[in-house]
């Protein structure tokens, strides 16, 4: 099974692009936070940045409605691809998003500057699953 579930904030304003075949695509990254207490009892934070890619209508909605700092939930598949740059083979690991859920709105980001007290009502922009696996929604995650 290859399934990734992330809840975090997007790290830059989305830029909608088109593939060679004319399909919409957005590449971005999501910052996820982990909090813990160190040996002195001080609260510490670890931030992880994960590349995400959205295609089709999902990419268009993402670019239209979200800005840097928007809180989202995504479910997708982890993929690694390679490319060559100046004769050097490079590898990129990213999450291909199958399901997207808004957890804040543009106004939340502008008014609260990244602080979220109450998320807006959730809006689900999921792509239909190609297989018969049960659908997992961000609301079903126990944390």
C-alpha positions as CSV (number, residue, x, y, z in Angstrom):
1,X,0.0,0.0,0.0
2,X,1.3,3.5,-0.8
3,X,-0.8,6.1,1.0
4,X,0.3,9.4,2.5
5,X,-1.8,11.6,4.7
6,X,-0.6,15.1,5.6
7,X,-2.1,18.1,7.3
8,X,-0.2,21.4,7.2
9,X,0.3,24.7,5.5
10,X,1.3,25.4,1.9
11,X,4.7,27.1,1.7
12,X,4.2,29.4,-1.3
13,X,1.5,30.9,-3.5
14,X,0.3,28.3,-6.0
15,X,1.4,28.7,-9.7
16,X,-0.9,26.9,-12.2
17,X,1.0,25.4,-15.1
18,X,0.1,23.2,-18.0
19,X,1.7,19.9,-19.0
20,X,2.8,19.2,-22.6
21,X,-0.6,17.7,-23.2
22,X,-2.5,20.7,-21.8
23,X,-3.4,19.2,-18.4
24,X,-3.3,21.7,-15.4
25,X,-0.7,21.0,-12.8
26,X,0.5,22.7,-9.6
27,X,3.7,21.8,-7.7
28,X,4.0,23.1,-4.1
29,X,5.1,22.0,-0.7
30,X,3.4,21.5,2.6
31,X,4.9,22.3,6.0
32,X,4.0,19.9,8.7
33,X,4.8,20.5,12.4
34,X,5.7,18.1,15.2
35,X,5.9,19.4,18.8
36,X,7.7,17.8,21.7
37,X,9.3,18.7,25.0
38,X,13.0,18.5,25.3
39,X,14.9,17.2,28.4
40,X,14.6,20.6,30.0
41,X,10.8,20.6,29.5
42,X,10.9,23.3,26.8
43,X,8.5,23.0,23.9
44,X,10.3,22.3,20.7
45,X,9.1,22.2,17.1
46,X,10.3,20.2,14.1
47,X,9.1,21.3,10.7
48,X,9.1,18.9,7.7
49,X,8.6,20.1,4.1
50,X,7.0,17.7,1.7
51,X,6.7,18.3,-2.1
52,X,3.1,17.9,-3.4
53,X,1.7,17.7,-7.0
54,X,-1.9,18.2,-8.1
55,X,-3.3,17.6,-11.5
56,X,-6.5,18.6,-13.5
57,X,-9.4,20.3,-11.9
58,X,-7.9,19.8,-8.4
59,X,-4.8,21.8,-9.5
60,X,-7.1,24.6,-10.8
61,X,-9.1,24.8,-7.6
62,X,-5.9,24.7,-5.5
63,X,-4.4,27.6,-7.4
64,X,-7.6,29.6,-7.4
65,X,-8.5,29.4,-3.7
66,X,-5.3,28.9,-1.7
67,X,-2.4,31.2,-0.8
68,X,0.9,30.8,1.1
69,X,0.1,29.7,4.6
70,X,-3.3,28.1,3.8
71,X,-4.0,25.0,6.0
72,X,-4.8,21.9,4.0
73,X,-5.2,18.2,4.3
74,X,-4.0,15.9,1.5
75,X,-4.1,12.2,0.9
76,X,-2.0,10.8,-1.9
77,X,0.7,8.5,-3.1
78,X,4.4,8.9,-2.6
79,X,6.4,8.9,-5.8
80,X,10.1,9.3,-6.7
81,X,11.2,10.5,-10.1
82,X,14.5,11.4,-11.5
83,X,15.8,13.9,-14.0
84,X,19.2,15.1,-15.3
85,X,20.6,18.5,-14.6
86,X,24.0,19.5,-16.0
87,X,24.9,15.9,-16.6
88,X,24.0,14.9,-13.0
89,X,21.1,12.6,-12.2
90,X,18.9,14.0,-9.5
91,X,16.0,12.5,-7.6
92,X,12.8,14.1,-6.3
93,X,10.3,12.6,-3.9
94,X,6.8,14.0,-3.9
95,X,3.2,13.2,-3.0
96,X,0.8,12.9,-5.9
97,X,-2.4,14.3,-4.3
98,X,-5.6,12.2,-4.8
99,X,-7.7,14.0,-2.2
100,X,-7.5,17.7,-1.1
101,X,-9.4,19.3,1.8
102,X,-9.3,23.0,2.6
103,X,-8.9,23.6,6.4
104,X,-8.7,27.4,6.1
105,X,-9.7,30.1,3.6
106,X,-7.7,32.9,2.0
107,X,-9.2,35.3,4.5
108,X,-7.9,33.2,7.4
109,X,-4.4,33.6,6.0
110,X,-4.7,37.3,5.5
111,X,-6.4,38.1,8.8
112,X,-4.6,35.7,11.1
113,X,-1.2,35.7,9.4
114,X,-0.8,31.9,9.6
115,X,-2.5,31.5,13.0
116,X,-5.6,29.3,12.9
117,X,-8.1,29.2,15.7
118,X,-11.1,27.8,14.0
119,X,-10.9,26.4,10.5
120,X,-13.6,27.3,7.9
121,X,-16.1,24.6,7.1
122,X,-14.3,21.8,5.2
123,X,-14.5,21.7,1.4
124,X,-13.6,18.4,-0.2
125,X,-12.0,18.4,-3.7
126,X,-11.3,14.7,-3.9
127,X,-10.6,12.9,-7.1
128,X,-12.5,9.7,-7.5
129,X,-10.5,6.6,-6.6
130,X,-9.7,4.3,-9.4
131,X,-9.8,1.2,-7.2
132,X,-12.3,0.0,-4.7
133,X,-10.3,0.9,-1.6
134,X,-12.4,2.5,1.1
135,X,-12.2,6.3,1.0
136,X,-10.3,7.9,3.9
137,X,-11.2,11.4,4.8
138,X,-9.2,13.8,6.9
139,X,-12.1,13.9,9.4
140,X,-11.4,10.2,10.0
141,X,-7.8,10.7,11.1
142,X,-7.7,10.2,14.9
143,X,-5.3,13.0,15.7
